[in-house]
Amino acid sequence: VNGIEIYSMKIDSKVTSRFAHNVITSRAVNRGNVSKEVFFDVELPKTAFITNFSMTIDGVTYPGTVKEKEAAKKQYEKAVSRGQTAGLVKASGRKTEKFSVSVNIKAASKVTFELTYEELLKRQFGKYEMFIKVKPKQLVKDFEIEVDIFEPQGITELEAEGTFITNELQNTIKKTFSGKKGHISFKPTLDQQRTCANCSQSVLDGDFTVRYDVKRTTPDNLQIINGYFVHFFAPTNLPKLSKNIIFVLDTSGSMHGREMEQTKEAMLKILDDIKEDDFFNFILFDTEISTWKETLIKATPENLDEAREFVRHISAQGMTNLHGGLMRGIDILNAAHEKSLVPRRSASIIIMLTDGHPNVGVSNTQEIEKAVKKAIDGRYTLYNLGFGSGVDYGFLERMALENKGLARRIYPDSDAALQLQGFYDEVSNPMLIDVELNYPENEISDLTTNSFKHFYDGSEIVVAGRFVDSNQNHLSVDVRGEGADDALSYTTQQGAEQTAQAFQEQQYIFGEYIERLWAYLTIEQLLEKRITATGEEKENLTAQALALSLKYKFVTPLTSMVVTKPEEDNEEGIADKPTEVLNMYLKNLLSKPGACVVYAKLLLIVKLISIKPSFITKSYRQTSPLYHTYASQPTWYTSVDGDPHFIISVPQKKDAICFNINENPGMILNLINDPVTGITVNGELIGDKRANSDAKIQNSYFGKVGIANKHLDFKLTVTPETITIQNGDEKTGFTWLDSATLQQAGLTLIINRKKNLVLSMGSGVSFVVVLHQVWKKHPLHQDFLGLYTLKSDKLSEQTHGLLGQFFQPIDFTILEIHPGSDPKKPDATMIVKNNELIVTRGWQKDYRTDPKHGVDIPCWFVHDNGAGLIDGVHTDYIVSSLF
């Protein structure tokens, strides 16, 4: 591609006792006759830690070094100040992060990239899974994936599949396993990689997944090597425990539409899977709290039928009383246990789903965390599912971890119902509760977590530790837990003989794998504990995790890998481990067409044309996929006569409607008003520096935007000079020269210096305000603002305003197309909202795909300030003040 040929790509994975060590080696040559930039892009599992990276150019190796984040910061800032992208690792998908580096190489030069990462494979649904992202982006002469697995317990099954594997490629996956060893290789020829016989595109684009399981003659397995041990615990053939499960569901206005439908779809499927010995209930929270039943109910066929009917009638409206919903669920569980309504030996689980921030009742997240922890008191497990990017994920994660559960993102895509169901499947079969693995205290110095609230069927508990005496070669462990019928209690031992036998198998094992597995698990758990810790405890956890990350050269959220490039590149790159919090906010902001784009743009005039605020809004059916929007570049273009500026795209017609609003500078227009979420957006018009004597109607565009959320008592005022935030009576000011990220209960504000700001509200809706700067000495024009709305489907059906009314789908019919006053622009009759209007075929420049020249978008132009299309008349939308 572009003169750069990747002639070799090898992915080599060695898995020993579930611990995977992966090396990706890519070799490229510059076939051109000038220096070219070569890119190395790899997608890694989010659960993996990068441990090494190097580039070798013409025999000279440039290594990456892992440093403490602070130590790497100076190089980072140096790179940023030169306008270079210093962050090399970015979140790129649900399960992946993207590592990306580029380097200039001379004509005919070769470069070799080598990246190493490690992870502990987790067992789910009875199998360990390792997935490798395959995307070479071109045909590669020598492409190979090789996986070697060594499991001391023995391998019982091994499978490999690829999302891109065609029938022809199926035979290129070679798979063998016997005893303790398994091997998989995938080596397609150049021709097998082609999308068709003579195509130059590669079919290799997707996930390559390896799954396997091990032999279990005993409930657990102990391995000891060089002063470290690992203990795998996964008993089989246990009787299933009954469970008591409470679903606490957000039914506030922001869940309206597709999210609510997907939640109901998932709940109906989950009800099909609930077993007759289980007990369950539903709690719904919006402004008020409602319950299906006052107590936990046994899952008899009759009760399940009644529950299905209840789920089908759930609707979404109002605000978000998350605290009230959770507390009601905990109260019902407490009462059930106190009154012995549920079996003594049973697992109690709360699954809470929300898509926003608490904004009524107790809305302070710290208070909610404290109250929930006190009420649960270690007795039940809390799982928090965050739907979409409008949630305070940090809060959900802290609260779940404090109550022996975990948080999970539910991505707002077409498979959201399957994601919800998939999560339920993971926790639907508890086999043991209160599992403890006890080791002799005087023999072990550093132990990973060894007590677990629940053990689920098909999963595995892993504990690792370091011996006080590094020569110790034996260990006995007391295992305890509560099963469905009785208590589980036994002692397991690993003797010196078994340890000696393991040593003979060292040839199959890479390095000190148990030591690295222990370090990986310890760092993972320290980082998890750090999420809920404060003060000195947090500092200690951070120091321990950092020391281990540096010692074992893991790129974790506390370390960075500094990648030094050749001198002529004169830059360093920093590879960081991304965190969950901001990943979702700006994901795809600059890519896909908008679900709702509202955009005021300035036009340069050639003829006698009015300049007006212009907007682009897209109205989608509830069932359509969620779209993100882009933050456009400042838009300058020469318009032609009669350019429309307000566009409503109507996808089911594959067409658009447009209109103008002609109003004087100083007027304030209501753009969006949602009484349910309490969100309003208004815009104030400004004119040119002086009146344009040639124009019939003077130019106007937005010079001030006001966004308010009355439930949060929050106001944001944006001008081309300043950004002002008002919380109650407290004001904070910024200018466009600032870069800032602010997070508080219910919202996040990100200011991107001299470009745009992104305001995300708890309901999930987000607004982007774009700064357009003109030449300071321009005789006429002045700086102005653009406004975009993201995720307008998060606003309620009651949303109105010049733009808000079009967030719901709109339909129209065109009749009697006939010649108009301009031969290029025919007129027609439009039936819309039961009105008959005369409309003209025109077009609007769309600058999303081509910022320089724009693309002509045809649309039907409604005359007279949108009369007959907008509800009422345009003057109804004039308001007296910005708030």
Secondary structure, 3 states (H helix, E strand, C coil): CCCEEEEEEEEEEEEECCEEEEEEEEEEEECCCCCEEEEEEEEEECCCEEEEEEEEECCEEEEEEEEEHHHHHHHHHHHHHCCCCCECEEECCCCEEEEEEEEEECCCCEEEEEEEEEEECCEECCEEEEEEEECCCCCCCEEEEEEEEECCCCEEEEEEEECCCCHHHHCCEEEEEECCEEEEEECCCHHHHECCCCCCCECCCEEEEEEEEECCCCCEEEEEECCEEEEEECCCCCCCCEEEEEEEEECCHHHCCHHHHHHHHHHHHHHHHCCCCCEEEEEEECCCEEECCCCCEECCHHHHHHHHHHHHCCCCCCCCCHHHHHHHHHHHHHHHHHCCCCCCCEEEEEEEEECCCCCCCCCCHHHHHHHHHHHHCCCCEEEEEEECCCCCHHHHHHHHHHCCCCEEEECCCCCHHHHHHHHHHHHCCEEEEEEEEECCCCCEEEECCCEEEEEECCCCEEEEEEECCCCCCCEEEEEEEECCCCEEEEEEEECHHHHHHHHHCHHHCCCCHHHHHHHHHHHHHHHHHHHHCCHHHHHHHHHHHHHHHHHCCCECCCEEEEEECCCCCCCEEEEECCCHHHHCCCCCCCCCCCCECCCCCCCECCCCCCCCCCEEEECCCCCCCCCCCCCCCCCCCECCCCCCCEEEEEHHHCEEEEECCCCCCCCEEEEEEECCCCEEEEEEEECCCCCCCCCCCCCCEEEEEEEEECCCCEEEEECCCEEEEEECCEEEEEECCCCEEEEECCEEEEEECCCEEEEEECCCCEEEEEEECCCCCCCCCCCEEEEEEECHHHCCCCCECCCHHHHCCCCEEEEEEEEEEECCEEEEEEEECCEEEEEEEEEEEECCCCCCCCEEEEEEEEHHHHECCECCCHHHHEECCCC
